[in-house]
Amino acid sequence: MTKGRLLTNIRSPRGLLIAFSGVDGSGKSTQVKLLQERFRGLHRNTKRVWCRWRPITSLPLLTILRRLGYAEVHPTSSIGFVETRISQKGALASLWSTLTQVDNFIKTGPMVMIPLMLGHTVICDRYVLDLMVEGMADLKDQPGRTRFGFKLLRFLPRPQQAFLVRVDPRVAFERKPDMPTLSHFRARAELYNELADRMGVTVLDGSMSPEAIHDEIWRRISKDRMAGVAG
C-alpha cells in the first residue's frame, strides 16, 4: 500500500490542515496551543478541532451492547471511555467498526471541511490516525488489517502536515490517566508506532521540551509552505 494512502485520499481544499496525534498525555494539545499562537501572530485565521469519537449512529447498538454486558463505559478524568468485549472476527465487530467510523466522519468532516473551504488554517487535536488507533485497539485488530469502516476515513481531507508526538506510555499514563490501565496506553502506543510510518506521519520525540518540539514543527511547516510557493 502506498505510503500515506491510509491517512486520506482527499487533498485539503484551499486552507491549511495540520494534524497532531498521540496517546492522551503525550503533549499534543500543548503543541496545538503553541501553533495556534504562532499563526495568530501572523494574523492568520485559525481553528482548533478536537477529533474524538462520540456515539451517533452507533448509539442504539452501544445501548444494546451495554445491556448485554458486551460494552462498558469507564468514567475518566475528562472523557467517557467505551470498551467493548465482542469477537473481532464476527459480523458484530464489523458492524460496530462501520458505525463508529460513520460517527467519526459525521462529526469530524464538517468541522474540518467548512473552515478549510473558507481558507482558514485548521489544527486538529487528534485526527485520522487517532480515530483508527482507537477503533483498532478496541477490537484488538492487527495493524495490517483495515476494516471497511476505517476506509471511510480516507474521504476526510488530507493534512499538509501530520505529526505524532511519541512518549513513553508510562509517562503519558501518569500525566493523564484517561484510560483504565497502563496496558491500554501501551496497546495504543504500539499501534501508533506501527501505523505512523505507513500513513506518512512525522514522528516527534515527546521527551523534548515543548518549545523544542514546537520549533521542529514550525521548521517543517515553514519548509513545506516555501516548497508549495516554489512549486
HELIX and SHEET records of a PDB file:
HELIX    1   1 LYS A   28  GLY A   41  1                                  14    
HELIX    2   2 LEU A   59  LEU A   68  1                                  10    
HELIX    3   3 ALA A   91  MET A  117  1                                  27    
HELIX    4   4 VAL A  128  LEU A  139  1                                  12    
HELIX    5   5 PHE A  148  LYS A  151  1                                   4    
HELIX    6   6 LEU A  152  PHE A  155  5                                   4    
HELIX    7   7 PRO A  169  ARG A  175  1                                   7    
HELIX    8   8 LEU A  182  ARG A  198  1                                  17    
HELIX    9   9 PRO A  210  ALA A  230  1                                  21    
SHEET    1   A 2 ILE A  10  ARG A  11  0                                        
SHEET    2   A 2 PRO A 157  ARG A 158  1                                        
SHEET    1   B 5 THR A  46  TRP A  50  0                                        
SHEET    2   B 5 THR A 121  ASP A 125  1                                        
SHEET    3   B 5 LEU A  16  SER A  21  1                                        
SHEET    4   B 5 GLN A 161  ARG A 166  1                                        
SHEET    5   B 5 THR A 202  ASP A 205  1                                        
SHEET    1   C 2 ALA A  71  PRO A  75  0                                        
SHEET    2   C 2 GLY A  80  THR A  84 -1                                        
END                                                                             
